[in-house]
């Protein structure tokens, strides 16, 4: 019996809406982690650029948008560390728990009164914690299913719905408290959400997850540990020294730092692909699948570059360019962050049912990715209409944002749960958790690029900005659609 067979056999295979019981543990752990993260994110941009007398930090709006993009990129880049620690040191289960603890500490720091220094300290904890938790939760979801289990894609869709249920309610609770009463109180609510997630995880993991996530896939040998830890220590010390000198001399400005992050967003996944492809532990079939993964990776970067701007460009658009008084009812700009998860919750069951019903007749993974790019492009193209009608000056109807979020969610359901599932199937065995980290690097790369795009938004018209990115996404979608038979063949039997 293979290790994978032993893992699957140890998990109760029915009991949570027709799926393994372990999905319950992972569903609700991620539910509360996403509640904390998206609740915090719904008000963070406003906290940064609102004036001091409004409870904010009084930063320039363009700077706040750039920090948000850099922050989002670092959150997903840190998945590299989380994947490596899970694969080589702790296993995914223990790594998930420690990640949750770091996230909770980060939110609680934001709940304390403090300036920009406290903001960056809290961000550091959340960046590390999310990197430890997020890729590994998704990896364990893949572990609880057999490779030939037809429920796998549907299971990821259900898991994805759990993510978005937490993200949906968070802006209404955290956002309302943050904008109407106190930003710090709102951040405290986010920290409480992560605490609840940790409690759910610890109470149910042993009973429902079996041995899934306990094994270390590619453990460090005793003779390797000292050398690896020494290198990490030296690298960390150098970064601290160089960073400190750069800040003190004024060389390391926010613009320079954003350029560094953008470069890392491109370089790191490139190095990842090269290392895994050249590894002796990667078989011939796994090398072919890695090559097939490259166009899927690039498609996902393009998609997330548009989708992630819902928390930056579209968030500030909701706050400053949208009519928030509708029929005498006052909307909170943070509430628009609930649109994306609302539509995911509504549509995810339909997509899960559709994939089960179609079975082997469903579109291939590359074709699903191509279709997702079409919808992402359309979500920005529709924003050209209010930009044209308003001249970029007068307030516009909130329904334009509703339509934009709706279209990008259709694309998201064609790409994100499918991408998670495909990653677990295409991953080389020796790099299982690290390949999942590579999937989250699609978002890291996208937001690293967005750190520069938000500057372009301030320099060009809304019509030009939304139009260019929208058309670019559709063109890339057409290219992937044409190449889909070649990509599918290189996947070596994985659909």
C-alpha positions as CSV (number, residue, x, y, z in Angstrom):
1,X,0.0,0.0,0.0
2,X,1.4,3.4,-1.0
3,X,1.8,6.3,1.5
4,X,-1.0,8.1,-0.3
5,X,-3.3,5.1,0.1
6,X,-2.5,4.9,3.8
7,X,-3.3,8.6,4.2
8,X,-6.7,8.4,2.4
9,X,-7.6,5.2,4.3
10,X,-7.0,6.9,7.6
11,X,-9.5,9.7,6.9
12,X,-13.3,9.0,7.4
13,X,-14.4,9.1,3.7
14,X,-18.0,10.2,4.2
15,X,-19.8,12.4,6.7
16,X,-19.5,16.0,5.5
17,X,-22.0,16.7,2.6
18,X,-20.9,13.4,0.9
19,X,-17.2,14.1,1.3
20,X,-14.5,13.0,3.8
21,X,-15.0,14.3,7.3
22,X,-11.6,16.0,7.2
23,X,-13.1,18.5,4.8
24,X,-15.1,19.8,7.8
25,X,-12.0,20.6,9.7
26,X,-10.3,22.3,6.8
27,X,-13.5,24.1,5.7
28,X,-14.1,25.8,9.1
29,X,-10.4,26.5,9.8
30,X,-10.1,28.3,6.5
31,X,-13.5,30.0,7.1
32,X,-12.3,31.7,10.2
33,X,-8.8,32.4,8.8
34,X,-10.4,34.2,5.8
35,X,-12.8,36.0,8.1
36,X,-9.8,37.5,10.0
37,X,-7.8,38.2,6.8
38,X,-10.6,39.7,4.7
39,X,-12.1,41.6,7.6
40,X,-8.8,43.2,8.2
41,X,-8.2,43.9,4.5
42,X,-11.6,45.5,4.1
43,X,-10.7,48.4,6.3
44,X,-6.9,48.4,6.1
45,X,-6.7,50.6,3.0
46,X,-9.0,53.2,4.6
47,X,-7.1,53.0,7.9
48,X,-4.0,54.0,6.0
49,X,-5.2,57.0,4.1
50,X,-8.0,58.4,6.3
51,X,-6.9,61.5,8.2
52,X,-5.7,61.3,11.8
53,X,-8.9,63.0,13.0
54,X,-10.8,60.2,11.3
55,X,-8.8,57.5,13.2
56,X,-6.5,56.7,10.3
57,X,-2.8,57.2,9.6
58,X,-3.1,60.0,7.1
59,X,-1.0,58.5,4.4
60,X,-1.2,59.5,0.7
61,X,-3.8,57.4,-1.1
62,X,-1.4,56.3,-3.8
63,X,1.1,55.2,-1.2
64,X,-1.6,53.3,0.7
65,X,-2.6,51.5,-2.5
66,X,1.0,50.6,-3.2
67,X,1.5,49.3,0.4
68,X,-1.6,47.2,0.0
69,X,-0.3,45.6,-3.2
70,X,3.1,45.0,-1.7
71,X,1.5,43.5,1.5
72,X,-0.6,41.2,-0.6
73,X,2.4,40.1,-2.6
74,X,4.5,39.4,0.5
75,X,1.6,37.4,2.0
76,X,1.6,35.0,-0.9
77,X,5.4,35.0,-1.3
78,X,5.7,33.8,2.2
79,X,4.0,30.6,1.1
80,X,7.4,29.6,-0.2
81,X,8.7,29.4,3.4
82,X,5.5,27.7,4.6
83,X,5.7,25.1,1.9
84,X,9.4,24.4,2.6
85,X,8.9,24.2,6.4
86,X,6.0,21.7,5.8
87,X,7.8,19.6,3.2
88,X,11.2,19.5,5.1
89,X,10.6,20.1,8.8
90,X,7.2,20.0,10.4
91,X,4.6,18.5,8.0
92,X,1.6,20.4,6.9
93,X,-0.6,19.9,10.0
94,X,1.8,21.5,12.5
95,X,2.8,24.2,10.1
96,X,-0.9,25.2,9.8
97,X,-1.3,25.6,13.5
98,X,1.8,27.8,14.0
99,X,0.7,29.9,11.0
100,X,-2.7,30.6,12.7
101,X,-1.0,31.7,15.9
102,X,1.2,34.2,14.0
103,X,-1.8,35.6,12.2
104,X,-3.7,36.1,15.4
105,X,-0.8,38.0,16.9
106,X,-0.6,40.2,13.8
107,X,-4.3,41.2,14.1
108,X,-4.0,41.8,17.8
109,X,-1.1,44.2,17.2
110,X,-3.3,46.1,14.7
111,X,-5.9,46.4,17.4
112,X,-3.5,48.3,19.6
113,X,-3.1,52.1,19.1
114,X,0.1,52.8,17.2
115,X,1.6,54.5,14.2
116,X,3.1,53.3,11.0
117,X,5.7,51.2,12.9
118,X,2.9,49.2,14.6
119,X,1.3,48.7,11.2
120,X,4.4,47.3,9.6
121,X,5.0,45.0,12.7
122,X,1.5,43.6,12.5
123,X,1.9,43.1,8.7
124,X,5.1,41.1,9.3
125,X,3.3,38.6,11.6
126,X,0.4,38.2,9.2
127,X,2.7,37.8,6.2
128,X,4.6,35.0,8.0
129,X,1.5,33.4,9.5
130,X,-0.5,33.3,6.2
131,X,2.5,31.8,4.4
132,X,2.6,29.0,7.0
133,X,-1.1,28.3,7.0
134,X,-2.7,29.0,3.6
135,X,-0.8,26.8,1.1
136,X,-0.7,23.9,3.6
137,X,-4.4,23.9,4.3
138,X,-5.1,23.5,0.6
139,X,-2.4,20.8,0.3
140,X,-4.1,18.7,3.1
141,X,-7.4,19.0,1.2
142,X,-5.7,17.2,-1.7
143,X,-4.3,14.6,0.7
144,X,-7.7,13.5,2.0
145,X,-8.8,12.3,-1.5
146,X,-7.5,9.5,-3.6
147,X,-5.9,10.6,-6.9
148,X,-8.7,8.9,-8.9
149,X,-11.6,10.2,-6.6
150,X,-14.2,12.0,-8.8
151,X,-15.2,14.1,-5.8
152,X,-11.8,15.9,-5.8
153,X,-12.7,19.0,-7.9
154,X,-16.1,19.3,-6.2
155,X,-14.4,19.0,-2.8
156,X,-12.1,21.9,-3.7
157,X,-15.1,23.9,-4.8
158,X,-16.8,23.3,-1.4
159,X,-13.6,24.2,0.4
160,X,-13.4,27.3,-1.7
161,X,-17.0,28.2,-0.7
162,X,-15.9,28.0,2.9
163,X,-13.1,30.4,2.3
164,X,-15.6,32.8,0.8
165,X,-18.3,32.5,3.4
166,X,-15.7,33.8,6.0
167,X,-14.7,36.5,3.5
168,X,-18.4,37.5,2.9
169,X,-19.4,38.2,6.5
170,X,-16.1,39.8,7.5
171,X,-16.6,43.2,5.8
172,X,-20.1,43.6,7.3
173,X,-18.9,42.9,10.8
174,X,-15.3,44.1,10.8
175,X,-15.9,46.8,8.2
176,X,-18.9,48.3,9.9
177,X,-17.2,48.4,13.3
178,X,-14.0,49.7,11.8
179,X,-15.5,52.5,9.8
180,X,-18.4,53.6,12.1
181,X,-16.7,53.1,15.5
182,X,-13.0,52.3,15.6
183,X,-10.5,50.8,13.2
184,X,-8.6,49.2,16.1
185,X,-11.8,47.6,17.4
186,X,-12.4,46.2,13.9
187,X,-8.9,44.7,13.8
188,X,-9.5,43.2,17.2
189,X,-12.6,41.4,15.8
190,X,-10.4,40.0,13.0
191,X,-8.0,38.6,15.6
192,X,-10.9,37.0,17.5
193,X,-11.9,35.2,14.2
194,X,-8.5,33.6,13.9
195,X,-8.7,32.5,17.5
196,X,-12.0,30.7,16.8
197,X,-10.4,29.1,13.7
198,X,-7.5,27.7,15.8
199,X,-9.9,26.3,18.4
200,X,-12.0,24.5,15.6
201,X,-8.8,23.1,14.1
202,X,-7.3,21.7,17.4
203,X,-10.6,20.1,18.5
204,X,-11.3,18.2,15.3
205,X,-8.0,17.5,13.5
206,X,-7.1,14.2,15.2
207,X,-10.6,12.7,14.7
208,X,-11.3,13.8,11.2
209,X,-7.9,14.1,9.4
210,X,-6.4,10.8,10.3
211,X,-2.7,10.9,9.4
212,X,-3.2,13.4,6.5
213,X,-0.6,16.1,6.8
214,X,1.5,14.5,9.6
215,X,4.2,13.1,7.4
216,X,7.2,15.2,6.3
217,X,7.4,14.6,2.5
218,X,11.1,15.4,2.0
219,X,12.7,15.6,5.5
220,X,16.0,17.3,6.1
221,X,18.8,14.8,6.9
222,X,20.6,15.4,10.2
223,X,23.7,16.4,8.4
224,X,21.8,19.0,6.3
225,X,20.1,20.8,9.2
226,X,23.1,22.7,10.5
227,X,24.1,23.9,7.0
228,X,20.6,25.0,6.1
229,X,19.9,26.8,9.4
230,X,23.3,28.6,9.2
231,X,22.5,29.8,5.6
232,X,19.0,31.0,6.7
233,X,20.5,32.8,9.7
234,X,23.2,34.6,7.6
235,X,20.6,35.5,4.9
236,X,18.3,37.0,7.5
237,X,21.1,39.0,9.2
238,X,22.2,40.4,5.8
239,X,18.7,41.4,4.9
240,X,18.3,43.2,8.3
241,X,21.6,45.0,8.0
242,X,21.2,46.1,4.3
243,X,17.6,47.1,5.0
244,X,18.6,49.1,8.1
245,X,21.4,50.9,6.2
246,X,19.0,51.6,3.2
247,X,16.3,53.1,5.5
248,X,18.8,55.2,7.5
249,X,20.5,56.6,4.3
250,X,17.2,57.2,2.6
251,X,18.1,54.9,-0.3
252,X,15.4,52.3,0.5
253,X,12.3,54.4,-0.2
254,X,8.8,53.0,-0.7
255,X,9.2,53.3,-4.5
256,X,12.5,51.4,-4.4
257,X,11.0,48.8,-2.1
258,X,8.0,48.3,-4.4
259,X,10.4,47.8,-7.4
260,X,12.3,45.1,-5.4
261,X,9.1,43.3,-4.5
262,X,8.0,43.5,-8.2
263,X,11.3,42.0,-9.3
264,X,11.1,39.2,-6.6
265,X,7.5,38.4,-7.8
266,X,8.9,37.5,-11.2
267,X,12.3,36.0,-10.2
268,X,11.1,33.7,-7.3
269,X,8.6,31.6,-9.3
270,X,11.1,31.4,-12.2
271,X,13.7,30.0,-9.8
272,X,11.1,27.6,-8.4
273,X,10.3,26.2,-11.8
274,X,14.0,25.7,-12.7
275,X,14.9,24.0,-9.4
276,X,12.0,21.6,-9.4
277,X,12.5,20.8,-13.1
278,X,16.2,20.1,-12.7
279,X,15.9,18.1,-9.5
280,X,16.9,14.4,-9.7
281,X,13.7,13.7,-7.6
282,X,11.5,14.9,-10.4
283,X,10.5,12.1,-12.8
284,X,10.2,12.5,-16.6
285,X,6.4,12.6,-16.4
286,X,6.6,15.2,-13.6
287,X,8.9,17.3,-15.7
288,X,6.4,17.3,-18.6
289,X,3.6,18.3,-16.2
290,X,5.8,21.2,-14.8
291,X,6.2,22.5,-18.4
292,X,2.4,22.3,-18.8
293,X,2.0,24.2,-15.6
294,X,3.9,27.3,-16.9
295,X,1.1,28.7,-19.2
296,X,-1.4,27.9,-16.4
297,X,0.8,29.9,-14.0
298,X,1.0,32.9,-16.4
299,X,-2.8,32.8,-16.9
300,X,-3.4,32.9,-13.2
301,X,-1.0,35.8,-12.8
302,X,-3.0,37.8,-15.4
303,X,-6.3,36.9,-13.7
304,X,-5.2,37.8,-10.2
305,X,-3.7,41.1,-11.4
306,X,-7.2,42.1,-12.2
307,X,-9.1,40.3,-9.4
308,X,-6.8,41.5,-6.6
309,X,-7.4,45.2,-7.6
310,X,-10.8,44.7,-6.0
311,X,-9.1,45.5,-2.6
312,X,-7.0,48.4,-3.9
313,X,-8.2,50.3,-7.0
314,X,-11.9,49.3,-6.8
315,X,-11.9,49.7,-3.0
316,X,-10.8,53.4,-3.3
317,X,-13.1,53.7,-6.3
318,X,-16.0,52.6,-4.0
319,X,-14.9,55.1,-1.4
320,X,-14.4,58.2,-3.6
321,X,-16.1,57.7,-7.0
322,X,-19.3,55.8,-6.0
323,X,-22.6,57.1,-4.9
324,X,-22.9,55.5,-1.4
325,X,-26.3,57.1,-0.5
326,X,-28.9,54.9,-2.2
327,X,-32.5,55.7,-1.5
328,X,-31.6,57.3,1.8
329,X,-29.6,54.3,2.9
330,X,-25.9,54.9,3.6
331,X,-23.6,52.2,2.3
332,X,-20.1,51.6,3.8
333,X,-17.4,51.5,1.2
334,X,-15.9,48.5,3.0
335,X,-19.1,46.5,2.2
336,X,-18.2,46.2,-1.5
337,X,-15.5,43.7,-0.4
338,X,-18.3,41.3,0.3
339,X,-19.4,41.3,-3.3
340,X,-16.7,38.9,-4.5
341,X,-17.3,36.2,-1.8
342,X,-21.1,36.7,-2.0
343,X,-21.1,35.7,-5.7
344,X,-18.7,32.9,-5.0
345,X,-21.0,31.5,-2.4
346,X,-23.9,31.8,-4.7
347,X,-22.3,30.3,-7.8
348,X,-19.8,27.8,-6.3
349,X,-22.4,25.1,-5.7
350,X,-23.6,25.4,-9.3
351,X,-20.0,25.0,-10.6
352,X,-19.4,22.0,-8.3
353,X,-22.6,20.4,-9.5
354,X,-21.7,21.2,-13.1
355,X,-18.3,19.5,-12.9
356,X,-19.8,16.4,-11.3
357,X,-22.5,16.2,-13.9
358,X,-20.2,16.6,-16.8
359,X,-17.6,14.2,-15.4
360,X,-15.1,13.3,-18.1
361,X,-16.9,15.6,-20.6
362,X,-16.1,18.8,-18.7
363,X,-13.7,21.3,-20.4
364,X,-10.0,20.6,-19.8
365,X,-8.1,22.6,-17.2
366,X,-6.4,24.9,-19.8
367,X,-9.7,25.7,-21.5
368,X,-11.2,26.6,-18.1
369,X,-8.2,29.0,-17.5
370,X,-8.8,30.6,-20.9
371,X,-12.5,31.2,-20.2
372,X,-11.6,32.7,-16.8
373,X,-9.4,35.3,-18.5
374,X,-12.3,36.3,-20.8
375,X,-14.4,37.1,-17.8
376,X,-11.6,38.9,-15.9
377,X,-11.1,41.1,-19.0
378,X,-14.9,41.8,-19.3
379,X,-15.0,42.8,-15.6
380,X,-12.6,45.7,-16.4
381,X,-14.0,46.5,-19.8
382,X,-17.4,47.3,-18.2
383,X,-15.7,49.8,-15.9
384,X,-14.9,51.8,-19.1
385,X,-18.6,52.7,-19.4
386,X,-19.0,54.7,-16.1
387,X,-15.5,56.2,-16.7
388,X,-16.7,57.5,-20.1
389,X,-20.2,58.6,-18.9
390,X,-18.9,60.4,-15.8
391,X,-15.8,61.9,-17.3
392,X,-13.9,60.5,-14.4
393,X,-15.3,63.1,-12.0
394,X,-18.9,62.7,-11.0
395,X,-20.1,59.9,-8.6
396,X,-21.3,56.8,-10.4
397,X,-23.9,54.2,-9.6
398,X,-22.7,51.3,-7.3
399,X,-24.3,48.9,-9.7
400,X,-21.2,49.2,-12.0
401,X,-19.0,47.8,-9.3
402,X,-21.6,45.1,-8.6
403,X,-21.4,44.0,-12.3
404,X,-17.6,44.1,-12.3
405,X,-17.3,41.9,-9.2
406,X,-19.9,39.5,-10.6
407,X,-18.0,39.0,-13.9
408,X,-14.6,38.5,-12.2
409,X,-16.1,35.9,-9.9
410,X,-17.3,33.8,-12.8
411,X,-13.7,33.8,-14.0
412,X,-12.5,33.0,-10.5
413,X,-14.6,29.9,-10.2
414,X,-13.3,28.7,-13.5
415,X,-9.7,29.2,-12.3
416,X,-9.1,29.2,-8.6
417,X,-10.6,25.9,-7.3
418,X,-9.6,24.3,-10.6
419,X,-6.1,25.6,-10.2
420,X,-5.9,24.3,-6.6
421,X,-7.0,20.9,-7.7
422,X,-4.7,20.8,-10.8
423,X,-1.7,21.9,-8.6
424,X,-2.1,19.0,-6.2
425,X,-2.3,16.6,-9.2
426,X,0.5,18.1,-11.3
427,X,2.9,18.6,-8.4
428,X,6.1,16.5,-8.3
429,X,5.9,14.2,-5.3
430,X,9.1,15.5,-3.6
431,X,7.8,19.1,-3.9
432,X,4.1,18.6,-3.0
433,X,3.7,21.5,-0.5
434,X,6.2,23.7,-2.3
435,X,4.2,23.3,-5.6
436,X,1.1,24.5,-3.7
437,X,3.2,27.5,-2.6
438,X,4.0,28.0,-6.3
439,X,0.3,28.2,-7.0
440,X,-0.1,31.0,-4.5
441,X,2.9,32.7,-6.0
442,X,0.6,33.5,-9.0
443,X,-1.2,35.9,-6.7
444,X,2.1,37.2,-5.2
445,X,3.5,37.9,-8.7
446,X,0.2,39.6,-9.7
447,X,0.2,41.9,-6.7
448,X,3.9,42.6,-7.1
449,X,3.0,43.8,-10.6
450,X,0.0,45.7,-9.2
451,X,2.4,47.7,-6.9
452,X,3.5,49.4,-10.1
453,X,0.1,49.4,-11.8
454,X,-1.5,51.5,-9.0
455,X,1.0,54.2,-9.9
456,X,-0.2,54.1,-13.5
457,X,-3.8,54.4,-12.4
458,X,-2.9,57.8,-10.8
459,X,-1.3,58.9,-14.1
460,X,-3.8,57.9,-16.8
461,X,-7.5,58.1,-17.3
462,X,-9.8,55.5,-15.8
463,X,-11.0,54.7,-19.3
464,X,-7.5,54.0,-20.5
465,X,-6.5,52.0,-17.4
466,X,-9.5,49.6,-17.3
467,X,-9.6,49.3,-21.1
468,X,-5.9,48.3,-21.5
469,X,-5.9,45.6,-18.8
470,X,-9.3,44.3,-19.9
471,X,-8.2,43.8,-23.5
472,X,-4.8,42.3,-22.4
473,X,-6.6,39.6,-20.4
474,X,-8.9,38.7,-23.3
475,X,-5.9,38.4,-25.7
476,X,-4.0,36.1,-23.4
477,X,-7.2,34.0,-22.9
478,X,-7.4,33.5,-26.7
479,X,-3.7,32.4,-26.8
480,X,-4.3,29.8,-24.0
481,X,-7.4,28.5,-25.7
482,X,-5.4,27.9,-29.0
483,X,-2.6,26.2,-27.0
484,X,-4.9,24.1,-24.8
485,X,-4.5,20.8,-26.8
486,X,-0.7,21.1,-26.5
487,X,-0.9,21.9,-22.8
488,X,-3.3,19.0,-22.1
489,X,-1.0,16.5,-23.8
490,X,2.0,17.7,-21.7
491,X,0.0,17.1,-18.5
492,X,0.4,13.3,-19.1
493,X,-3.0,12.0,-18.3
494,X,-4.0,14.7,-15.8
495,X,-7.1,16.6,-16.8
